């Protein structure tokens, strides 16, 4: 009974928040680049096969 609030939220760690945000942004950039690359190769493949 020494801890009156066991469900209290942890203190906000801005450095950790920024690290996770940067990690998510980097992942989205890689996925977007991969999708653009995939579209590029599909377009090139369609142009060369159908001619």
C-alpha distance matrix in Angstrom:
0.0 3.8 5.5 6.6 9.6 9.8 13.4 14.6 18.1 19.2 21.4 25.1 27.2 30.8 32.4 30.9 31.9 35.4 35.7 34.9 37.2 40.0 39.5 39.9 42.9 44.6 44.1 45.7 48.6 49.3 49.2 51.5 53.9 54.0 54.7 57.5 58.9 58.9 60.8 63.2 64.1 64.4 66.8 68.8 69.0 70.2 72.8 74.3 74.3 75.9 78.8
3.8 0.0 3.8 6.2 9.2 9.8 13.5 13.8 17.0 17.5 19.3 23.1 25.0 28.6 30.1 28.9 30.1 33.5 33.8 33.4 35.7 38.3 38.1 38.7 41.6 43.2 43.0 44.7 47.3 48.1 48.4 50.5 52.8 53.1 54.1 56.6 58.0 58.3 60.2 62.5 63.4 63.9 66.2 68.2 68.5 69.8 72.3 73.7 73.9 75.6 78.4
5.5 3.8 0.0 3.8 5.7 6.2 9.8 10.0 13.3 13.9 16.0 19.7 21.8 25.4 27.1 25.7 26.7 30.2 30.6 30.0 32.2 34.9 34.7 35.2 38.1 39.8 39.6 41.1 43.8 44.7 44.9 47.0 49.3 49.7 50.5 53.1 54.6 54.8 56.6 58.9 59.9 60.4 62.7 64.7 65.1 66.3 68.8 70.3 70.5 72.1 74.9
6.6 6.2 3.8 0.0 3.8 6.3 9.1 9.2 12.9 14.5 16.5 20.0 22.6 25.9 28.1 26.9 27.3 30.8 31.7 30.9 32.7 35.7 35.7 35.9 38.6 40.6 40.4 41.6 44.4 45.6 45.5 47.4 50.0 50.4 51.0 53.5 55.3 55.4 57.0 59.4 60.6 60.9 63.0 65.2 65.7 66.7 69.2 70.8 71.0 72.5 75.3
9.6 9.2 5.7 3.8 0.0 3.8 5.5 5.5 9.3 11.3 13.6 16.9 19.7 22.9 25.2 23.8 24.0 27.6 28.5 27.5 29.2 32.3 32.3 32.3 35.0 37.1 36.9 37.9 40.8 42.0 41.9 43.7 46.3 46.8 47.3 49.8 51.6 51.8 53.3 55.8 57.0 57.2 59.3 61.6 62.0 63.0 65.5 67.2 67.4 68.7 71.6
9.8 9.8 6.2 6.3 3.8 0.0 3.8 5.6 8.8 10.4 13.5 16.6 19.0 22.5 24.4 22.5 22.9 26.6 27.0 25.8 27.9 30.9 30.5 30.5 33.5 35.4 34.8 36.2 39.1 40.0 39.8 41.9 44.5 44.7 45.3 48.0 49.6 49.6 51.3 53.8 54.8 55.0 57.3 59.5 59.7 60.8 63.4 65.0 65.0 66.5 69.4
13.4 13.5 9.8 9.1 5.5 3.8 0.0 3.8 6.4 9.0 12.3 14.8 17.6 20.7 22.9 20.8 20.7 24.5 25.1 23.6 25.4 28.6 28.3 27.9 30.9 33.0 32.3 33.4 36.4 37.5 37.1 39.0 41.7 42.0 42.4 45.1 46.8 46.8 48.3 50.9 52.0 52.2 54.3 56.6 56.9 57.9 60.4 62.1 62.2 63.6 66.4
14.6 13.8 10.0 9.2 5.5 5.6 3.8 0.0 3.8 6.5 9.1 11.9 14.9 17.9 20.4 18.8 18.7 22.3 23.4 22.2 23.8 27.0 27.1 26.9 29.6 31.8 31.6 32.6 35.4 36.8 36.6 38.4 41.0 41.6 42.1 44.5 46.4 46.6 48.0 50.5 51.8 52.1 54.1 56.3 56.9 57.9 60.3 62.0 62.3 63.7 66.4
18.1 17.0 13.3 12.9 9.3 8.8 6.4 3.8 0.0 3.8 6.5 8.5 11.6 14.5 17.0 15.3 14.9 18.6 19.7 18.5 20.0 23.2 23.4 23.2 25.8 28.1 28.0 28.9 31.7 33.1 33.1 34.7 37.3 38.0 38.5 40.9 42.8 43.1 44.5 46.9 48.3 48.7 50.6 52.8 53.5 54.5 56.8 58.6 59.0 60.3 63.0
19.2 17.5 13.9 14.5 11.3 10.4 9.0 6.5 3.8 0.0 3.8 6.4 8.6 12.0 14.1 12.5 12.8 16.4 17.2 16.5 18.4 21.2 21.4 21.8 24.4 26.3 26.5 27.8 30.3 31.6 31.9 33.7 36.0 36.8 37.7 39.9 41.6 42.2 43.8 45.9 47.2 47.9 49.9 51.8 52.6 53.9 56.0 57.7 58.2 59.8 62.3
21.4 19.3 16.0 16.5 13.6 13.5 12.3 9.1 6.5 3.8 0.0 3.8 6.3 9.5 11.9 11.3 11.6 14.8 16.1 16.1 17.6 20.2 21.0 21.7 23.8 25.8 26.5 27.7 29.9 31.4 32.1 33.6 35.8 36.9 37.9 39.8 41.6 42.5 44.0 45.9 47.4 48.3 50.0 51.9 53.0 54.3 56.2 57.9 58.7 60.2 62.6
25.1 23.1 19.7 20.0 16.9 16.6 14.8 11.9 8.5 6.4 3.8 0.0 3.8 6.1 9.1 8.7 8.3 11.3 13.1 13.1 14.2 16.8 18.0 18.6 20.4 22.5 23.5 24.5 26.5 28.3 29.1 30.3 32.5 33.9 34.8 36.5 38.4 39.4 40.8 42.6 44.3 45.2 46.8 48.7 49.9 51.2 53.0 54.8 55.7 57.1 59.4
27.2 25.0 21.8 22.6 19.7 19.0 17.6 14.9 11.6 8.6 6.3 3.8 0.0 3.8 5.6 5.5 6.3 8.8 10.1 11.0 12.4 14.4 15.6 16.8 18.5 20.2 21.5 22.8 24.6 26.2 27.3 28.7 30.6 32.0 33.2 34.9 36.5 37.7 39.3 40.9 42.5 43.7 45.3 47.0 48.2 49.7 51.4 53.0 54.1 55.7 57.9
30.8 28.6 25.4 25.9 22.9 22.5 20.7 17.9 14.5 12.0 9.5 6.1 3.8 0.0 3.8 5.4 4.9 6.1 8.5 9.9 10.3 12.1 14.0 15.2 16.2 18.1 19.8 20.9 22.3 24.3 25.6 26.6 28.3 30.1 31.3 32.6 34.4 35.9 37.2 38.6 40.5 41.8 43.1 44.8 46.3 47.7 49.2 50.9 52.2 53.7 55.7
32.4 30.1 27.1 28.1 25.2 24.4 22.9 20.4 17.0 14.1 11.9 9.1 5.6 3.8 0.0 3.8 5.4 5.2 6.1 8.7 9.8 10.5 12.2 14.2 15.2 16.4 18.4 20.0 21.0 22.6 24.4 25.6 26.9 28.6 30.2 31.5 32.9 34.6 36.2 37.4 39.0 40.6 42.0 43.4 44.9 46.6 48.0 49.5 50.9 52.6 54.5
30.9 28.9 25.7 26.9 23.8 22.5 20.8 18.8 15.3 12.5 11.3 8.7 5.5 5.4 3.8 0.0 3.8 5.5 5.0 6.2 8.5 9.8 10.5 12.3 14.2 15.3 16.5 18.4 19.9 21.2 22.6 24.3 25.8 27.1 28.6 30.3 31.6 32.9 34.7 36.2 37.6 39.0 40.7 42.2 43.3 45.0 46.7 48.1 49.2 51.1 53.2
31.9 30.1 26.7 27.3 24.0 22.9 20.7 18.7 14.9 12.8 11.6 8.3 6.3 4.9 5.4 3.8 0.0 3.8 5.5 5.3 6.1 8.6 9.9 10.6 12.3 14.3 15.4 16.6 18.4 20.2 21.2 22.5 24.4 25.8 27.0 28.6 30.3 31.5 33.0 34.6 36.3 37.4 39.0 40.7 42.0 43.4 45.1 46.8 47.9 49.4 51.6
35.4 33.5 30.2 30.8 27.6 26.6 24.5 22.3 18.6 16.4 14.8 11.3 8.8 6.1 5.2 5.5 3.8 0.0 3.8 5.5 4.9 6.0 8.4 9.8 10.3 12.1 14.1 15.2 16.3 18.3 19.8 20.8 22.3 24.2 25.5 26.7 28.4 30.0 31.4 32.7 34.5 36.0 37.3 38.8 40.4 41.9 43.3 45.0 46.3 47.9 49.8
35.7 33.8 30.6 31.7 28.5 27.0 25.1 23.4 19.7 17.2 16.1 13.1 10.1 8.5 6.1 5.0 5.5 3.8 0.0 3.8 5.4 5.2 6.1 8.7 9.9 10.6 12.3 14.3 15.3 16.6 18.4 19.9 21.1 22.6 24.4 25.8 27.0 28.6 30.4 31.6 33.1 34.7 36.3 37.6 38.9 40.7 42.2 43.6 44.9 46.7 48.7
34.9 33.4 30.0 30.9 27.5 25.8 23.6 22.2 18.5 16.5 16.1 13.1 11.0 9.9 8.7 6.2 5.3 5.5 3.8 0.0 3.8 5.5 5.0 6.2 8.6 9.9 10.5 12.3 14.2 15.4 16.5 18.2 20.0 21.1 22.5 24.3 25.7 26.9 28.6 30.2 31.6 32.9 34.6 36.2 37.3 38.9 40.7 42.2 43.2 44.9 47.1
37.2 35.7 32.2 32.7 29.2 27.9 25.4 23.8 20.0 18.4 17.6 14.2 12.4 10.3 9.8 8.5 6.1 4.9 5.4 3.8 0.0 3.8 5.4 5.2 6.2 8.7 9.9 10.6 12.3 14.4 15.4 16.4 18.4 20.0 21.1 22.5 24.3 25.7 27.0 28.6 30.4 31.5 33.0 34.7 36.1 37.5 39.1 40.8 42.0 43.5 45.6
40.0 38.3 34.9 35.7 32.3 30.9 28.6 27.0 23.2 21.2 20.2 16.8 14.4 12.1 10.5 9.8 8.6 6.0 5.2 5.5 3.8 0.0 3.8 5.4 5.0 6.1 8.6 9.9 10.5 12.4 14.2 15.2 16.5 18.3 19.9 21.0 22.5 24.3 25.8 26.9 28.6 30.2 31.6 33.0 34.5 36.2 37.6 39.1 40.5 42.2 44.1
39.5 38.1 34.7 35.7 32.3 30.5 28.3 27.1 23.4 21.4 21.0 18.0 15.6 14.0 12.2 10.5 9.9 8.4 6.1 5.0 5.4 3.8 0.0 3.8 5.5 5.2 6.2 8.7 9.9 10.7 12.4 14.3 15.5 16.6 18.4 20.1 21.2 22.6 24.5 25.8 27.1 28.7 30.4 31.7 32.9 34.7 36.4 37.7 38.9 40.7 42.8
39.9 38.7 35.2 35.9 32.3 30.5 27.9 26.9 23.2 21.8 21.7 18.6 16.8 15.2 14.2 12.3 10.6 9.8 8.7 6.2 5.2 5.4 3.8 0.0 3.8 5.4 5.1 6.2 8.6 10.0 10.6 12.2 14.2 15.3 16.4 18.3 19.9 20.9 22.5 24.3 25.8 26.9 28.6 30.3 31.4 32.9 34.7 36.3 37.3 38.9 41.1
42.9 41.6 38.1 38.6 35.0 33.5 30.9 29.6 25.8 24.4 23.8 20.4 18.5 16.2 15.2 14.2 12.3 10.3 9.9 8.6 6.2 5.0 5.5 3.8 0.0 3.8 5.4 5.1 6.2 8.7 9.9 10.5 12.2 14.2 15.3 16.4 18.3 19.9 21.1 22.5 24.4 25.7 27.0 28.6 30.2 31.6 33.0 34.8 36.1 37.6 39.5
44.6 43.2 39.8 40.6 37.1 35.4 33.0 31.8 28.1 26.3 25.8 22.5 20.2 18.1 16.4 15.3 14.3 12.1 10.6 9.9 8.7 6.1 5.2 5.4 3.8 0.0 3.8 5.4 5.1 6.3 8.7 9.9 10.6 12.3 14.3 15.4 16.5 18.3 20.1 21.0 22.6 24.3 25.8 27.0 28.5 30.3 31.7 33.1 34.5 36.3 38.2
44.1 43.0 39.6 40.4 36.9 34.8 32.3 31.6 28.0 26.5 26.5 23.5 21.5 19.8 18.4 16.5 15.4 14.1 12.3 10.5 9.9 8.6 6.2 5.1 5.4 3.8 0.0 3.8 5.4 5.2 6.2 8.6 9.9 10.6 12.3 14.3 15.3 16.4 18.4 19.9 21.1 22.5 24.4 25.8 26.8 28.6 30.3 31.7 32.7 34.6 36.7
45.7 44.7 41.1 41.6 37.9 36.2 33.4 32.6 28.9 27.8 27.7 24.5 22.8 20.9 20.0 18.4 16.6 15.2 14.3 12.3 10.6 9.9 8.7 6.2 5.1 5.4 3.8 0.0 3.8 5.5 5.1 6.0 8.5 9.8 10.4 12.2 14.0 15.1 16.4 18.2 19.9 20.9 22.4 24.3 25.5 26.9 28.6 30.3 31.4 32.9 35.0
48.6 47.3 43.8 44.4 40.8 39.1 36.4 35.4 31.7 30.3 29.9 26.5 24.6 22.3 21.0 19.9 18.4 16.3 15.3 14.2 12.3 10.5 9.9 8.6 6.2 5.1 5.4 3.8 0.0 3.8 5.5 5.1 6.1 8.5 9.9 10.6 12.2 14.1 15.4 16.4 18.4 19.9 21.1 22.6 24.2 25.8 27.1 28.7 30.2 31.8 33.6
49.3 48.1 44.7 45.6 42.0 40.0 37.5 36.8 33.1 31.6 31.4 28.3 26.2 24.3 22.6 21.2 20.2 18.3 16.6 15.4 14.4 12.4 10.7 10.0 8.7 6.3 5.2 5.5 3.8 0.0 3.8 5.5 5.1 6.1 8.6 9.9 10.4 12.2 14.3 15.2 16.4 18.2 19.9 21.0 22.3 24.3 25.8 27.0 28.3 30.3 32.1
49.2 48.4 44.9 45.5 41.9 39.8 37.1 36.6 33.1 31.9 32.1 29.1 27.3 25.6 24.4 22.6 21.2 19.8 18.4 16.5 15.4 14.2 12.4 10.6 9.9 8.7 6.2 5.1 5.5 3.8 0.0 3.8 5.4 5.0 6.1 8.6 9.8 10.4 12.3 14.1 15.3 16.4 18.3 19.9 20.9 22.4 24.3 25.8 26.7 28.5 30.7
51.5 50.5 47.0 47.4 43.7 41.9 39.0 38.4 34.7 33.7 33.6 30.3 28.7 26.6 25.6 24.3 22.5 20.8 19.9 18.2 16.4 15.2 14.3 12.2 10.5 9.9 8.6 6.0 5.1 5.5 3.8 0.0 3.8 5.4 5.1 6.2 8.6 9.8 10.6 12.3 14.4 15.3 16.6 18.5 19.9 21.1 22.7 24.6 25.8 27.2 29.2
53.9 52.8 49.3 50.0 46.3 44.5 41.7 41.0 37.3 36.0 35.8 32.5 30.6 28.3 26.9 25.8 24.4 22.3 21.1 20.0 18.4 16.5 15.5 14.2 12.2 10.6 9.9 8.5 6.1 5.1 5.4 3.8 0.0 3.8 5.4 5.1 6.1 8.6 9.9 10.5 12.4 14.2 15.3 16.5 18.3 20.0 21.2 22.7 24.3 26.0 27.6
54.0 53.1 49.7 50.4 46.8 44.7 42.0 41.6 38.0 36.8 36.9 33.9 32.0 30.1 28.6 27.1 25.8 24.2 22.6 21.1 20.0 18.3 16.6 15.3 14.2 12.3 10.6 9.8 8.5 6.1 5.0 5.4 3.8 0.0 3.8 5.5 5.0 6.1 8.6 9.7 10.6 12.2 14.2 15.3 16.3 18.2 20.0 21.1 22.3 24.2 26.2
54.7 54.1 50.5 51.0 47.3 45.3 42.4 42.1 38.5 37.7 37.9 34.8 33.2 31.3 30.2 28.6 27.0 25.5 24.4 22.5 21.1 19.9 18.4 16.4 15.3 14.3 12.3 10.4 9.9 8.6 6.1 5.1 5.4 3.8 0.0 3.8 5.4 5.0 6.2 8.6 10.0 10.5 12.3 14.3 15.2 16.5 18.4 20.1 21.0 22.5 24.7
57.5 56.6 53.1 53.5 49.8 48.0 45.1 44.5 40.9 39.9 39.8 36.5 34.9 32.6 31.5 30.3 28.6 26.7 25.8 24.3 22.5 21.0 20.1 18.3 16.4 15.4 14.3 12.2 10.6 9.9 8.6 6.2 5.1 5.5 3.8 0.0 3.8 5.4 5.1 6.2 8.7 9.9 10.6 12.4 14.2 15.4 16.6 18.5 20.0 21.3 23.1
58.9 58.0 54.6 55.3 51.6 49.6 46.8 46.4 42.8 41.6 41.6 38.4 36.5 34.4 32.9 31.6 30.3 28.4 27.0 25.7 24.3 22.5 21.2 19.9 18.3 16.5 15.3 14.0 12.2 10.4 9.8 8.6 6.1 5.0 5.4 3.8 0.0 3.8 5.5 5.0 6.3 8.6 9.8 10.6 12.2 14.2 15.4 16.6 18.2 20.1 21.8
58.9 58.3 54.8 55.4 51.8 49.6 46.8 46.6 43.1 42.2 42.5 39.4 37.7 35.9 34.6 32.9 31.5 30.0 28.6 26.9 25.7 24.3 22.6 20.9 19.9 18.3 16.4 15.1 14.1 12.2 10.4 9.8 8.6 6.1 5.0 5.4 3.8 0.0 3.8 5.4 5.3 6.1 8.6 9.9 10.5 12.2 14.3 15.5 16.3 18.2 20.4
60.8 60.2 56.6 57.0 53.3 51.3 48.3 48.0 44.5 43.8 44.0 40.8 39.3 37.2 36.2 34.7 33.0 31.4 30.4 28.6 27.0 25.8 24.5 22.5 21.1 20.1 18.4 16.4 15.4 14.3 12.3 10.6 9.9 8.6 6.2 5.1 5.5 3.8 0.0 3.8 5.5 5.1 6.1 8.6 9.8 10.5 12.3 14.4 15.4 16.5 18.6
63.2 62.5 58.9 59.4 55.8 53.8 50.9 50.5 46.9 45.9 45.9 42.6 40.9 38.6 37.4 36.2 34.6 32.7 31.6 30.2 28.6 26.9 25.8 24.3 22.5 21.0 19.9 18.2 16.4 15.2 14.1 12.3 10.5 9.7 8.6 6.2 5.0 5.4 3.8 0.0 3.8 5.5 5.2 6.2 8.6 10.0 10.7 12.5 14.3 15.8 17.2
64.1 63.4 59.9 60.6 57.0 54.8 52.0 51.8 48.3 47.2 47.4 44.3 42.5 40.5 39.0 37.6 36.3 34.5 33.1 31.6 30.4 28.6 27.1 25.8 24.4 22.6 21.1 19.9 18.4 16.4 15.3 14.4 12.4 10.6 10.0 8.7 6.3 5.3 5.5 3.8 0.0 3.8 5.4 5.0 6.0 8.5 9.8 10.6 12.0 14.2 15.9
64.4 63.9 60.4 60.9 57.2 55.0 52.2 52.1 48.7 47.9 48.3 45.2 43.7 41.8 40.6 39.0 37.4 36.0 34.7 32.9 31.5 30.2 28.7 26.9 25.7 24.3 22.5 20.9 19.9 18.2 16.4 15.3 14.2 12.2 10.5 9.9 8.6 6.1 5.1 5.5 3.8 0.0 3.8 5.5 5.1 6.1 8.6 10.0 10.5 12.1 14.5
66.8 66.2 62.7 63.0 59.3 57.3 54.3 54.1 50.6 49.9 50.0 46.8 45.3 43.1 42.0 40.7 39.0 37.3 36.3 34.6 33.0 31.6 30.4 28.6 27.0 25.8 24.4 22.4 21.1 19.9 18.3 16.6 15.3 14.2 12.3 10.6 9.8 8.6 6.1 5.2 5.4 3.8 0.0 3.8 5.4 5.2 6.2 8.8 10.1 10.9 12.6
68.8 68.2 64.7 65.2 61.6 59.5 56.6 56.3 52.8 51.8 51.9 48.7 47.0 44.8 43.4 42.2 40.7 38.8 37.6 36.2 34.7 33.0 31.7 30.3 28.6 27.0 25.8 24.3 22.6 21.0 19.9 18.5 16.5 15.3 14.3 12.4 10.6 9.9 8.6 6.2 5.0 5.5 3.8 0.0 3.8 5.5 5.1 6.3 8.6 10.3 11.3
69.0 68.5 65.1 65.7 62.0 59.7 56.9 56.9 53.5 52.6 53.0 49.9 48.2 46.3 44.9 43.3 42.0 40.4 38.9 37.3 36.1 34.5 32.9 31.4 30.2 28.5 26.8 25.5 24.2 22.3 20.9 19.9 18.3 16.3 15.2 14.2 12.2 10.5 9.8 8.6 6.0 5.1 5.4 3.8 0.0 3.8 5.5 5.3 6.0 8.5 10.4
70.2 69.8 66.3 66.7 63.0 60.8 57.9 57.9 54.5 53.9 54.3 51.2 49.7 47.7 46.6 45.0 43.4 41.9 40.7 38.9 37.5 36.2 34.7 32.9 31.6 30.3 28.6 26.9 25.8 24.3 22.4 21.1 20.0 18.2 16.5 15.4 14.2 12.2 10.5 10.0 8.5 6.1 5.2 5.5 3.8 0.0 3.8 5.6 5.4 6.0 8.6
72.8 72.3 68.8 69.2 65.5 63.4 60.4 60.3 56.8 56.0 56.2 53.0 51.4 49.2 48.0 46.7 45.1 43.3 42.2 40.7 39.1 37.6 36.4 34.7 33.0 31.7 30.3 28.6 27.1 25.8 24.3 22.7 21.2 20.0 18.4 16.6 15.4 14.3 12.3 10.7 9.8 8.6 6.2 5.1 5.5 3.8 0.0 3.8 5.8 5.8 6.6
74.3 73.7 70.3 70.8 67.2 65.0 62.1 62.0 58.6 57.7 57.9 54.8 53.0 50.9 49.5 48.1 46.8 45.0 43.6 42.2 40.8 39.1 37.7 36.3 34.8 33.1 31.7 30.3 28.7 27.0 25.8 24.6 22.7 21.1 20.1 18.5 16.6 15.5 14.4 12.5 10.6 10.0 8.8 6.3 5.3 5.6 3.8 0.0 3.8 5.8 5.8
74.3 73.9 70.5 71.0 67.4 65.0 62.2 62.3 59.0 58.2 58.7 55.7 54.1 52.2 50.9 49.2 47.9 46.3 44.9 43.2 42.0 40.5 38.9 37.3 36.1 34.5 32.7 31.4 30.2 28.3 26.7 25.8 24.3 22.3 21.0 20.0 18.2 16.3 15.4 14.3 12.0 10.5 10.1 8.6 6.0 5.4 5.8 3.8 0.0 3.8 5.8
75.9 75.6 72.1 72.5 68.7 66.5 63.6 63.7 60.3 59.8 60.2 57.1 55.7 53.7 52.6 51.1 49.4 47.9 46.7 44.9 43.5 42.2 40.7 38.9 37.6 36.3 34.6 32.9 31.8 30.3 28.5 27.2 26.0 24.2 22.5 21.3 20.1 18.2 16.5 15.8 14.2 12.1 10.9 10.3 8.5 6.0 5.8 5.8 3.8 0.0 3.8
78.8 78.4 74.9 75.3 71.6 69.4 66.4 66.4 63.0 62.3 62.6 59.4 57.9 55.7 54.5 53.2 51.6 49.8 48.7 47.1 45.6 44.1 42.8 41.1 39.5 38.2 36.7 35.0 33.6 32.1 30.7 29.2 27.6 26.2 24.7 23.1 21.8 20.4 18.6 17.2 15.9 14.5 12.6 11.3 10.4 8.6 6.6 5.8 5.8 3.8 0.0
